[in-house]
């Protein structure tokens, strides 16, 4: 702005002379386990001075200026530390900040949500999956993590209506009914089978593998997500069966 004093907040040495807020990154990690949408939560430590001791919280932590080139790198690092995997999909959700969200001082967190296949994770001892029922989590979370989680659930559901995001929740190989079921779990409603199949196959997002799944019913073709495939955006939302 014209006339803005660009030296405001700087001392004679060029160092900042005002308090800085605590800066963290939190990650909402989703997976499908036991036919349910689940979120990864961690138990907070019980050490002296720790806020919300032993409460459940979203995995995350302070930005490490020596390790993290940006916020997304910090989110990816936290996910790797808690699950041992790199998420095929990571999206910035939003920022939350206030003088009251953390008893240690003025705090701002930058939240991301990630999608990972359930069979890919190797959880740390303080982490566990918790089911989301009816679009909600029954457990109470530390800080404002309940609000962040609610925003992530709503974002995921909204985007699943018109994108291919559930493909990132799938194992390496899956059938079309498997994929449809994951869509239905996230949306919490059934979808019309033939219309779903047509839309997914025409989107050019998956490819068949040279084997079938065999079981009690007739063999089913196995598919995999195309390598390096970006999310597909559909022109219409998914409709429930009539």
N, C-alpha and C positions, 0 to 999 in steps of 0.2 A: 504494500500500500504506500501511496505517496506520503512522505513525511514520517514513515515508520522508523522508530529508533531500533536499529538492528543490534545495538550493543546492550539492550536491556537484558538483565539477567547475567551479564558477564562481568567478571572482576577485572582488575588491572592486568592480571596474568593471562586473561582469555579463558579462564576456567569458569564454569557455571557456578553462580553463587546463590542458587535457590534449590530447595529440596526437590528431589526427583521421585516420581511415583514408582512403586514396585511394578515391574513388568513381567508378566507371565504368559505362557501359552497353555491352553487346555484343549484336549482332543476328545471328541465324542466318537468312540469306535463302535461300529455296528457289525453284527454278524447274525446269521441264522443258525440257531442251535435248537434241537428238539422241536422242530417245526414252529419256532417262535422267533420273533425279532428280539435280539438281546443287545445290551450295551455293556461295555467293559468298565468296571469300577474298581477303584483301589481303596484300601483302608489306610487312613492317614496315620502317621506315627504318633506315639504317645509321649514323646520327649518333652522336657520342660520348655515352656514358651511356645509349644506348637498349638496353633489354632485348630479347633474342632478335633481334638485327639480321638483317635480310633473311629472317627466317622467315615462313612463312605464318600468318595469324591471322584470326579473325573480325573483320569491320568493327565499329568501336566507338570509344569514347574517353571522356574525362572529362566529367562533367556540367558544363554551363555555367550557372551560377546566374543569369546575366543573360539567357540565351536560353531556357532550358528550364523551363517551369512545373511539370513533373513528369517522372517517369522515362519514361513513354510518349512525351512530347514529345521527349525526348532521343533515344530510339530512332528515332522518325520522322525527326528531323533527320539522324541518321547515315545512315539508309537513303537519304534524298533526296540527301545529299552524295555517296554512293558510286554510286548508280544513276540519279539524275535523275528518279526516280518516287516517287509516294506509294503505298504498298502498300494493296491492298484488304483485306488481313487482317494484323493485328498482334496477337500474344498474348504476355503475360508468361510466361516459362518457369520462372524460379526465380532464386535468388541463390546466389552462391559467394563465400566470403571466408575468408582466412587470413593469417597472418604470412609465409607462404612462397610464395604463388602469384605474387608480383611482387617481384623483387629490389630495387625502389625503396622498399619498405616495406609495412606492413599494408594490404591491399587488399581491397575488396569490389566485386563486379560484379553488376549486375542484368541478366539475359539475357532477350531476347525472340526469338521467331521470327516471320518474315514470309513471306508467299507472294506472288509477283509473276509476271505473265505474262512469258515469256521475250522476247517481241517488244517489251516496253515499256521495257527497261533501256538506259541509256546509261552504260556503265561508265567510271569514272575510270582513269587510266593504271596505277595500282598494284593494280587489282582484276581478278579473273578467276574464271570459273566452273570448278568442279572436280566431276567425277562421283562419285556415291556408288554403290558396287557391293556387292551383298550386304548392304546396310544399313551399310556402313562406308566410310570414306575412307582411301585408302592413304597420303596425305601426313600427316606429323607436324606438329602445330600448336603455336604458342607458348602460354605460360602453361598454363592448364588448359582451353584451348579445345577440345581433343579430347574431354574429358569433357562439356563443355557441348553440343557438336555431337551426341554420342551420345545425350544426353538429349532433344535436339530431334528427332532422327530417330525415337526411340521414341515421343515424344509425338505427332508427326505421324501415324505409322503407327497408333497406337492410336485416334486421333480419326477418321482416315479410315474406319475400320471401321464407324462409325455416324453420320457427319456428311457434310455437303456441302462440306467444305473444298477438295477438288480443283477445284471450280468457280473458285476464286480463282487457280488456276494457268493458266487458259485464256485464249486471246486473246479479243478482243471478240466474235467470232462463231466458232462451232464446231458440229460435228455430235455426235449422241449417241455414235457410235463413238469420236470423238475424246475425249470425256469419259470413256468407259469405259476407254479405253487409259491415260489419266492415272491413274485409280484403280488399274489393274493395275500400272502402273510403281511407284507409291508402295508398294502392298501386296506387290509382287513375287510375284504369283500371278494366274491368270486368274479372271474372273467370268462367271457365267451371263448371256447376252445378254438374253433376254426378261425375266428377273427384274430385271435392272439397269434396263432401259428403263422398266418399270412403276413401279419405285420412284422413279426420278428425275422422271418426268412427273407422278406423283401428289403429289410434294412441293411443287409450285407454286414452284419456285426458278428455273426458266428459262422463257423465252418464245420462240416462233418469230419469226424475222424474215422479211420479205417477199421472200425469194430462196432459191435452192437452190445447192448446190455441184455443179457438173457436171464429170465426168471420164470415165474409161474405163468405169466401172460406171454403174448407174442414178443419177439425180440424188438427192442427199441433202439433207434439210431442215436449214437452219442455225438455230441458236438463240443466245441471249445470256442472260447472267445478269440477272435482274430488278434494276432500279435500287434501291439501298438495301437489298437483301435481306440479312437476317442469316443466319448459318449455320443450316442445317436439321439437326435431330437425329432420327435414325431409331430406331424402336423395336427393330429387330433389326440385327445385323451382316450384312455381305455374305457370302454363301456362295459357295465355288468351284463350278464346274460338276461335276455327278456323272458 
